[in-house]
């Protein structure tokens, strides 16, 4: 089972949501995933979660807007 960490980071009076799928190999650099832009979210990218099974941590964030 994949370890998933989610939360919000305060920024200029707003909140930026993030989601991390934690990989098991700390020697691999994390993969930062950016969605298409305002009005969209990271949810459409969650199909990439299986990459974490190869040891790499995935970091998603929801752009404000």
DSSP file (Angstrom, degrees, kcal/mol; ACC not computed):
  #  RESIDUE AA STRUCTURE BP1 BP2  ACC     N-H-->O    O-->H-N    N-H-->O    O-->H-N    TCO  KAPPA ALPHA  PHI   PSI    X-CA   Y-CA   Z-CA
    1    1 A X              0   0    0      0, 0.0     2,-0.2     0, 0.0     0, 0.0   0.000 360.0 360.0 360.0 137.0    0.0    0.0    0.0
    2    2 A X        -     0   0    0      1,-0.1     2,-0.5    19,-0.0    21,-0.1  -0.544 360.0-126.6 -79.9 140.7    1.3    3.5   -0.9
    3    3 A X  E     -A   22   0A   0     19,-0.6    19,-2.7    -2,-0.2     2,-0.4  -0.782  29.3-168.9 -86.5 125.4    1.8    6.1    1.8
    4    4 A X  E     -A   21   0A   0     -2,-0.5     2,-0.4    17,-0.2    17,-0.2  -0.964   8.3-170.4-120.3 130.9    0.0    9.3    0.9
    5    5 A X  E     +A   20   0A   0     15,-2.6    15,-3.3    -2,-0.4     2,-0.3  -0.981  10.4 176.8-119.6 128.9    0.5   12.6    2.7
    6    6 A X  E     +A   19   0A   0     -2,-0.4     2,-0.3    13,-0.2    13,-0.2  -0.946  12.7 129.2-130.3 152.9   -1.9   15.5    2.0
    7    7 A X  E     -A   18   0A   0     11,-1.9    11,-2.6    -2,-0.3     2,-0.4  -0.974  45.0 -95.4-175.7-172.3   -2.2   19.0    3.4
    8    8 A X  E     -A   17   0A   0     -2,-0.3     2,-0.5     9,-0.2     9,-0.2  -0.968  18.9-153.4-127.9 142.5   -2.4   22.7    2.8
    9    9 A X  E     -A   16   0A   0      7,-2.6     7,-2.6    -2,-0.4     2,-0.1  -0.973  23.9-126.3-114.7 122.6    0.3   25.4    2.8
   10   10 A X  E     +A   15   0A   0     -2,-0.5     2,-0.3     5,-0.2     5,-0.3  -0.453  34.0 173.4 -68.7 139.5   -0.7   28.9    3.7
   11   11 A X  E >   -A   14   0A   0      3,-2.8     3,-2.3    -2,-0.1    -2,-0.0  -0.883  63.5 -26.2-152.0 113.9    0.3   31.5    1.0
   12   12 A X  T 3  S-     0   0    0     -2,-0.3     3,-0.1     1,-0.3    -2,-0.0   0.859 125.9 -47.6  50.2  43.8   -0.6   35.2    0.9
   13   13 A X  T 3  S+     0   0    0      1,-0.3    -1,-0.3     0, 0.0     2,-0.2   0.449 127.8  88.6  80.5  -0.4   -3.8   34.6    2.9
   14   14 A X  E <  S-A   11   0A   0     -3,-2.3    -3,-2.8    -5,-0.1     2,-0.4  -0.555  73.5-118.4-114.7-178.0   -4.8   31.6    0.7
   15   15 A X  E     -A   10   0A   0     -5,-0.3     2,-0.5    -2,-0.2    -5,-0.2  -0.990  11.0-155.4-128.2 137.0   -4.0   27.9    0.9
   16   16 A X  E     -A    9   0A   0     -7,-2.6    -7,-2.6    -2,-0.4     2,-0.3  -0.954  19.3-142.1-108.4 122.2   -2.2   25.7   -1.6
   17   17 A X  E     -A    8   0A   0     -2,-0.5    45,-2.9    45,-0.4     2,-0.3  -0.609  20.9-175.3 -84.1 142.2   -3.1   22.1   -1.4
   18   18 A X  E     -AB   7  61A   0    -11,-2.6   -11,-1.9    -2,-0.3     2,-0.4  -0.944  12.1-165.2-133.7 158.8   -0.4   19.4   -1.9
   19   19 A X  E     -AB   6  60A   0     41,-2.2    41,-3.4    -2,-0.3     2,-0.4  -0.987   5.7-166.3-143.1 131.2   -0.4   15.6   -2.1
   20   20 A X  E     -AB   5  59A   0    -15,-3.3   -15,-2.6    -2,-0.4     2,-0.7  -0.974  11.8-160.0-121.5 133.8    2.7   13.4   -1.8
   21   21 A X  E     -AB   4  58A   0     37,-2.2    37,-2.5    -2,-0.4     2,-0.4  -0.956  30.4-136.9-107.3 111.4    2.9    9.7   -2.7
   22   22 A X  E     -A    3   0A   0    -19,-2.7   -19,-0.6    -2,-0.7    35,-0.1  -0.549  14.8-154.6 -82.9 123.4    5.9    8.6   -0.8
   23   23 A X        -     0   0    0     -2,-0.4    33,-0.2    32,-0.2    34,-0.1  -0.374  17.2-129.7 -85.3 171.3    8.4    6.3   -2.5
   24   24 A X  S    S+     0   0    0     28,-0.5     2,-0.7     1,-0.1    32,-0.1   0.476  86.2  77.2-102.4  -4.3   10.7    3.9   -0.7
   25   25 A X    >   -     0   0    0     30,-2.1     3,-1.7     1,-0.1    32,-0.2  -0.854  52.8-175.3-113.9  98.3   14.1    4.9   -2.3
   26   26 A X  T 3  S+     0   0    0     -2,-0.7    -1,-0.1     1,-0.3     4,-0.1   0.610  79.9  70.4 -69.5 -10.3   15.4    8.1   -0.9
   27   27 A X  T 3  S+     0   0    0      2,-0.1     2,-0.4    28,-0.0    -1,-0.3   0.662  84.9  82.9 -79.0 -14.6   18.3    8.1   -3.4
   28   28 A X  S <  S-     0   0    0     -3,-1.7    29,-0.3    27,-0.2    -5,-0.1  -0.743  88.3-117.3 -90.0 135.4   15.8    8.9   -6.2
   29   29 A X        -     0   0    0     -2,-0.4    -2,-0.1     1,-0.1    -1,-0.1  -0.395  34.9-104.3 -67.6 145.7   14.9   12.5   -6.7
   30   30 A X        -     0   0    0     26,-0.1     2,-0.6    -4,-0.1    28,-0.2  -0.357  27.6-127.5 -68.2 152.8   11.2   13.3   -6.2
   31   31 A X  E     -c   58   0A   0     26,-3.0    28,-2.8    -3,-0.1     2,-0.5  -0.917  17.2-151.3-103.5 118.2    9.0   13.9   -9.2
   32   32 A X  E     -c   59   0A   0     -2,-0.6     2,-0.5    26,-0.2    28,-0.2  -0.807  11.4-157.2 -92.4 123.3    7.1   17.3   -9.0
   33   33 A X  E     -c   60   0A   0     26,-3.2    28,-0.9    -2,-0.5     2,-0.5  -0.897   6.6-167.2-109.5 124.5    3.9   17.1  -11.0
   34   34 A X  E     -c   61   0A   0     -2,-0.5    28,-0.1    26,-0.1     2,-0.1  -0.916  11.9-141.4-111.9 131.3    2.2   20.2  -12.3
   35   35 A X        -     0   0    0     26,-0.5     7,-0.1    -2,-0.5     3,-0.1  -0.288  35.8 -88.7 -85.2 177.8   -1.3   20.3  -13.6
   36   36 A X  S    S-     0   0    0      5,-0.2     2,-0.3     1,-0.2    -1,-0.1   0.643  75.9 -83.2 -67.4 -20.6   -2.5   22.3  -16.6
   37   37 A X  S >  S-     0   0    0     26,-0.0     3,-1.9     4,-0.0    -1,-0.2  -0.912  73.2  -8.1 147.1-174.5   -3.4   25.6  -14.9
   38   38 A X  T 3  S+     0   0    0     -2,-0.3     3,-0.1     1,-0.3    26,-0.1  -0.192 121.6  28.5 -55.2 141.5   -6.1   27.5  -12.9
   39   39 A X  T 3  S+     0   0    0      1,-0.4    -1,-0.3    24,-0.3     2,-0.2   0.286 107.6  89.1  89.8 -10.8   -9.4   25.8  -12.7
   40   40 A X    <   -     0   0    0     -3,-1.9    -1,-0.4    23,-0.1     2,-0.3  -0.578  61.1-154.8-107.2 173.5   -7.8   22.4  -12.9
   41   41 A X    >   -     0   0    0     -2,-0.2     3,-0.7    -3,-0.1    -5,-0.2  -0.892  33.0-102.0-142.5 175.8   -6.4   20.2  -10.1
   42   42 A X  G >  S+     0   0    0     -2,-0.3     3,-2.1     1,-0.2     4,-0.5   0.630  97.4  92.8 -73.0 -12.8   -3.9   17.4   -9.5
   43   43 A X  G >  S+     0   0    0      1,-0.3     3,-1.3     2,-0.2    -1,-0.2   0.831  78.9  57.2 -54.6 -36.7   -6.6   14.8   -9.5
   44   44 A X  G <  S+     0   0    0     -3,-0.7     3,-0.5     1,-0.3    -1,-0.3   0.710 103.9  55.0 -69.2 -17.4   -6.2   14.0  -13.2
   45   45 A X  G X  S+     0   0    0     -3,-2.1     3,-2.6     1,-0.2    -1,-0.3   0.525  76.7  95.5 -90.9  -6.4   -2.6   13.2  -12.6
   46   46 A X  G X   +     0   0    0     -3,-1.3     3,-1.8    -4,-0.5     4,-0.2   0.662  65.6  78.8 -63.2 -13.7   -3.2   10.6   -9.9
   47   47 A X  G 3  S+     0   0    0     -3,-0.5     3,-0.5     1,-0.3    -1,-0.3   0.684  85.9  63.7 -64.0 -14.9   -3.0    7.9  -12.7
   48   48 A X  G X   +     0   0    0     -3,-2.6     3,-2.4     1,-0.2     4,-0.3   0.490  69.8 102.8 -86.2  -3.5    0.8    8.4  -12.3
   49   49 A X  G X   +     0   0    0     -3,-1.8     3,-2.1     1,-0.3     4,-0.4   0.812  66.0  70.6 -49.7 -36.3    0.8    7.2   -8.7
   50   50 A X  G >  S+     0   0    0     -3,-0.5     3,-1.4     1,-0.3     4,-0.3   0.715  80.5  75.8 -59.0 -18.0    2.2    3.7   -9.7
   51   51 A X  G X >S+     0   0    0     -3,-2.4     3,-1.9     1,-0.3     5,-0.8   0.854  85.4  64.2 -58.7 -32.3    5.5    5.5  -10.4
   52   52 A X  G X 5S+     0   0    0     -3,-2.1     3,-2.0    -4,-0.3   -28,-0.5   0.760  86.6  70.6 -62.7 -23.9    6.0    5.6   -6.6
   53   53 A X  G < 5S+     0   0    0     -3,-1.4    -1,-0.3    -4,-0.4    -2,-0.2   0.685  90.9  60.5 -66.8 -16.0    6.1    1.8   -6.7
   54   54 A X  G < 5S-     0   0    0     -3,-1.9    -1,-0.3    -4,-0.3    -2,-0.2   0.327 128.9 -97.9 -90.9   6.3    9.5    2.1   -8.4
   55   55 A X  T < 5S+     0   0    0     -3,-2.0   -30,-2.1     1,-0.3     2,-0.3   0.223  84.3 125.3 103.0 -14.1   10.7    4.0   -5.3
   56   56 A X      < -     0   0    0     -5,-0.8     2,-0.3   -33,-0.2    -1,-0.3  -0.618  57.0-129.4 -86.4 136.7   10.3    7.6   -6.4
   57   57 A X        -     0   0    0    -29,-0.3   -26,-3.0    -2,-0.3     2,-0.4  -0.662  19.5-149.5 -81.4 136.7    8.3   10.1   -4.4
   58   58 A X  E     -Bc  21  31A   0    -37,-2.5   -37,-2.2    -2,-0.3     2,-0.5  -0.892   7.6-163.6-106.8 136.9    5.6   12.0   -6.3
   59   59 A X  E     -Bc  20  32A   0    -28,-2.8   -26,-3.2    -2,-0.4     2,-0.3  -0.974   8.6-178.2-124.1 117.5    4.7   15.6   -5.3
   60   60 A X  E     -Bc  19  33A   0    -41,-3.4   -41,-2.2    -2,-0.5     2,-0.3  -0.832   2.1-175.4-106.9 148.4    1.4   17.1   -6.6
   61   61 A X  E     -Bc  18  34A   0    -28,-0.9     2,-0.7    -2,-0.3   -26,-0.5  -0.997  23.4-130.1-142.4 150.7    0.2   20.6   -5.9
   62   62 A X        -     0   0    0    -45,-2.9   -45,-0.4    -2,-0.3   -21,-0.1  -0.873  27.2-132.7 -99.6 115.7   -2.9   22.5   -6.7
   63   63 A X        -     0   0    0     -2,-0.7   -24,-0.3   -47,-0.1     2,-0.2  -0.375  27.7-107.2 -63.2 139.8   -2.2   25.9   -8.2
   64   64 A X              0   0    0      1,-0.2   -26,-0.1   -26,-0.1    -1,-0.1  -0.511 360.0 360.0 -69.5 134.3   -4.2   28.7   -6.6
   65   65 A X              0   0    0     -2,-0.2    -1,-0.2   -27,-0.1    -2,-0.1   0.386 360.0 360.0 140.1 360.0   -6.9   30.0   -9.0
